Amino acid sequence: MAVTLGTPLSKVLGPKTATGMAEQLGLHTVLDLLRHYPRRYARRGEQADLADVQVGDRVTVLAQVKSVTTRPMRNRRGSLTEVVVGDGSGRMKLVFFNHRHAHLKPNAWGMFAGTVGEYRGEKQFAHPDMHLITGSADEDDWARALVPIYPASKDVSSWVIQKSVTLLLGAGGGFGDLVRDPLPEEIRARHGLLPLAAALLDIHRPTTMEDVERAEERLKWDEALVLQLTLAARRRAAALEPGTARSRRSGGLLDAVDAALPFALTEGQREVGEELAAELDRDQPMHRLLQGEVGSGKTVVALRAMAQVVDAGGQAALLAPTEVLAAQHARGIRDLLGPLGRAGELDGDPDGTRVTLLTGSLKAAARRQALAEVADGSAGIVIGTHALLQEGVEFADLGLVVVDEQHRFGVEQRDALRAKGHRPPHVLVMTATPIPRTVAMTVYGDLEISTLRQLPSGRGGVSSSVVPAVEKPGWVDRAWARLREEVLAGRQAYVVCPRIGDVAGPDDQPEDADGAPDDEGRGDRRPPLAVLDVAEFLRSGPLSDLRLDVLHGRMTPEEKDAAMSAFAAGTTQVLVATTVVEVGVDVPNATVMVVMDADRFGVSQLHQLRGRVARGKHPGLCLLVTDAPTASPTGQRLAAVAATSDGFELARLDLETRREGDVLGAAQSGKRSGIRLLSLLEDEELIATARGEATALLATDRGLADHPGLAAEVAALATDERADYLEKA
């Protein structure tokens, strides 16, 4: 049978092996297996991983037998065989019950796979799978070459994968004839890349680590180029959509907004504003991401764009992730517009528009009124939560979709709101979480990007400090004293906790899910501190003389709104809250934030949280309280957050401290996306270069018509189970 890259593994491997690879590793075809790369390499006598393996890991090690001991078991019949193996860096015990392995003798080498256990303080494998190295010809001079160690499963070991790959490398009457290289020859030559067949041979059967490096460089290019071609094709398709130009009009709502602003726009706001205005004036829908530092004024930029669309006769919808944030947006925009935001009311300006809030908690009568205002077009600016996406929400002429805090939404939600336009509306998505360049080129690669770095003048700035509660308990007392000093001077403060407290519910989970690594590995770690518990402690203790309230996700919308209104008015001096205050909450008089259990939050989330203070003229203080030791990785991570207020520098730190799968989404880092070797952290320049090549390829008259192999790779990615990795943006 002629073997091709598309040949099912069941046609070339044994049924048990093929079934195990399909069910446990997701490998179905010859190409799938050839793209299943070794995760590391070992060589006899070199230091490997025994010193580094952790209890609970499922690993494969290459090691030499040091001793073999068999003895009767004390408490039951039968024998116990203990084998000590070493690899130059450490030792491990292999344990077999009632099973002698005559071929396990001192000095023998083998590969051993299993889940690492522990007994009396020693790491061990119980009944591991194993493959002894005999040095026969079919093992390819194993003593000289690097031994590939593959990602394996319970029933498909690394050496089974290795033997299967070796079979394929010799199949089809010549491996070079089996592989058709999809990468255009001119791109390979321009960047000094290996042919695909040579790269696959070198990554599976390398002689030196230089072979591996050259192979990985080529294979990373495959991943980066196909991904960037897919994203570039999406950008081109979006540019061809028939949209509606929303041109700027003098003397309209936009001019009124500019006149009402109580501050001057920053240079960055003006530049981005002109960029958006020009794109809104085109027939093709805008697809733009606006990223900016916390407090850089993205909302004002978005409001000016919305006003331009309203002036042109359209409607703008602002999608917010929480009711607290949606209500604050509505309140702030109404206050800024004044009578111009109350058209149709007794004191409204007939030349203005209506600002309508639509959330899931609206009472029936209020919801009916809001839906009517949206449907008849009297509401030019519509602000809401996921309720905007529901059936029954009909717009008269949706011209602009603004998605606030884009990382809280998926592409499918963005598209659900876009679909409510009679023609594709313009789209502006915003995030206050600065995005590393490589993430921007992948996760948000279908969007053009604008960046606001400059903060408005007159801001006091925030200084941050870590409070090591266990090492220096006196510092915690000083933190509460420092908070009291600020409040007694006329300012206000936040205290943020990871959970709500009382009876835990689905909305009362620790914030570890955000991506903060629990790198201490403390199995006896206490539960995270809770809002209700901390509030009670503060009321009866260090802040007993201050006016204190709570805010959390289990409160009703009316209770949340009342709590935020009281805090904004200064009636409440200290607000103890969960991360419901993380985004958008704007109380200029708040100058202090104490984050309890700060180690349970991610880097970007901490940066977002402290952005809630020093939004006025007074300087701010953020205190990160933690039980983590100062010298631990977590302590160092918090120190890095405290040391800089540059969100873009912290975004890179966030990428360094989190698994890339957390950043990309589970499907993005796995086999569906085609991303196996590419690193967002290490391959920034490669990704940028591949983006340029992808754009150039699609800009030609024939596009990918002359590159059928590459076109097939792009088509396969675009149709692979909803291309989940792109839908996680």
C-alpha positions, 0 to 999 in steps of 0.5 A: 500500500502506498503511504501518504501523509493522510494515510490512517495510522490504522493502515500502517500500525497494529490495531491496538497501537493505532487505537491507543494513539487515536483515543489517548493522544488524538493522533489519527493519520501519518501526518499527525504522528510525524507532527507529534514531536519529542518533548525532550532528548536523553543520551546515555550517561548524560544528566537527564530528569531524575533529579527534577521529576516530581511526585504525581508526574507521569514521565519517561526516564532513560536510566541505568540499573544500579542494583536489583534486590528481591525479598519476601514480603512481610505481611503477605505472601509473595515477593517484592523486587526493588530495582534502583536506577540512576541517570547521572543526576539522581536515582529512583526506585522501581518496585515490582510485586510478585514479578521477577524480571530476570533481564533487569541486571546491574549496568543494563540501560532502559527507558522506564515510564510511569507515575512518580510515587513516594514511599518513606521519602523516596521517589519510586515507580510501582510496576513501571512500563519499561523497554531495555536497550539492547544495542541491537541494530534496530535501535539506531546506535542508541548509545551515540544518538539522542534518544527522543522522549515523546509525550505519551499516555498510559497505554502508549509509551514513548518507545512505542511512539518512537518505534512507530515513527521509525517505521514511518520514516522508512515507509513509502519507498523513501521518506522524501517522496512521502512528504510534500513541502507546503512552504514556498521555496523562496520563503525557505531560501530567504530565511535559511530553512530546512526542507520539511522532510529533512526537518522531520527526520532531524527532529525525530532522529537527531544526532546532535542538539544542533540538528534539533534546533534547525528542525525546530526553527523550520517546524515553528515556521510552519506553525507561525505562517499557517496561523498568520495566513488564517488571520490575514485571510480573516482580516481581508475578508472583513475588509471586503464586507459591505458596511456603512460609512458613518461620517463626522458631522459638525455641530452634532453630538460629537462636538457637544461631547468635546465641549462638555469634557472637563479635561483636555484630551491627551495627545494619544487620545486625539491620535487614536480618535482621528484614526477611529474617525477615519475608519468610521468614515469608510464603507468597510467595517472597522475591526479594531482593538484599542488597548491601553494602560489602566486609566488612559482614557479608552472610554472617552475615545470610545464615547467620541466614536459612538457620538460620531455614529449617532451624528450619522444617524446610526446607533452604538452599542457598548457591551460591558462584562458586569452590571456594575460596570454597565451601570457606571458607563450609563451613569457617566455618559448621561452625566457628561451629555446632560440634556443631550442624553435625554432627548424626548424627556421634559428637560432633554435637548431635542437635538440629542439622543437617549442613553439606554441601559439594558441588563438582565436584572431590569424589571419587566416594564423597564425592559419593555421600555428599553427594548422599544427605545432600541428598536425605534432608534430613539436610543442612540447609545445603548449600554448593556451586559450579555442581555444585549445578545439575547433574542428580542433585542432589535436595533433600528440601525446598529452602526458601531459595536464597542466591547469593553474588557474584550478578554471577558468575551469570546469572538462568538459573543462579539459576532452575536452583537454584530449580527444585529446590524442590518449591515455589518457594523463597525467594531471597536474592542477595548482592553485595559490589560496590555497585550504582549506583541506576540499575543496581539499578533495571534489571539487578536490577529484578526484585528487592527490594533491601536494603543494608548500609553499616555495617562491624563495629566493631573493624576497622582500616580500609584506606589505599591508595596508588598506586605509579607503577613507571615514574615512581618505581621507588624506590617499588616497592622501598619497597613490598616493604620496607613489606610486610616490615615488616608481616610481621615485626610478625606480620601477613600479606600478599597479592600479586595478579597479573593472570595465572598465568604459565608456559604460558598457558591459558584460565584465564590471561587478563589481567583486562582482561576485567573492564572496566578500560579500556586507555585508553593505547592502547599497542600495545607494552604488555608482557604482564601480570605473572604469579603464578609469575614474581613469586613466583620474583622475590620468593623470590630477592629482596626477600622471600627471608627470608619464607615465601611460597606461591602460589594460582591457578586451575590448582591442584587443589582439594586444592592450593588448600585446602592453600594457603588453610589454610596461609595462614589458619593463619599458616604462610604469611606471603605469598600470591602469587595471582590474583583467586581471592582476590577474594571471600570469603577471610577471614584477619583477620591479613592487613594488606597487599595489593600489586596488581601491574599494578593498571591491568589491573583494574576499579574495583570489582574493586580495591575487592573485592581490598583488602577482603581485608585489615584484616578484623581489629583491625589497620589495612590497607594496599593498594598499587596498582603500575602502569606507567601515567603519573600524569597519564593517565586510568588513573593518575587512575582509580587515584588515585580508587580510592586516595582513597576506601573508599566502595564506592558512590562507586566504583561510580559511578566504575566506571559512568563509566569503563566502557562502559554495554554492559559494565555491562548486557551486550552484549544489554542495550545493543543493539537487543534491549533497546530501550535506545538513548538511555537512559543509566544515568549521566545519566538516574537520576531519569528511570528512578526516575520511570518505575519509579514510573509503571510500578508505579502502572499495574500496581497498577490493577484493569485494569493495561495493559488500557486501554493496548493500545499500551503492552501490545504494547511490553511483550509485544514486549520480553518475548518478544524472543529470550529478552529477553537483556538481563534474563538477564544480571543 
